[in-house]
Amino acid sequence: MAPGAARSPGAARTATDPHATQRRLVAALLGTGKPVVVVAVRDRYDIAYLPGVTTCPATHSYTRAAMDALVRALHGELSPSGRPPVTIPTAEGWTPCSTPTATA
C-alpha cells in the first residue's frame, strides 16, 4: 500500500492476527445459511482457522492453470479426488477438514 493511501476500516492487519478480515468474511458468509466453498489457493493449512467450513478444495498455486482447473472443478467439469498426505491440524480445537486435491 502506498504511503498515505486510505485503508478500509475492515482491512486492518495486525501482527497477532493477519487473517482476521478473511475469517470475519468467511464467518459472515457461513452465517447466511447458504453453501460456502472456501478455496485454499496456496496453503491448505489456512482451513484450520476457519471453523464451520466443510468444503475446501486446495489448488496449491495461483497460476492460470490452477485457477482454470479450479473453475472447471467448481462447474462440475472435473471430479477432484484424493486426500492430503497429512491430517490438517486444528486451531483452538476446531474440527479438521479433509480436503480433496484437484490437479490440472
Secondary structure, DSSP 8 states (H G I E B T S, - for coil): --TT----GGG---SS-TTHHHHHHHHHHHTTTS-----BSS-GGGGGG-TT-----B-S--SHHHHHHHHHHHTTSS--B---SS----STT-------B---
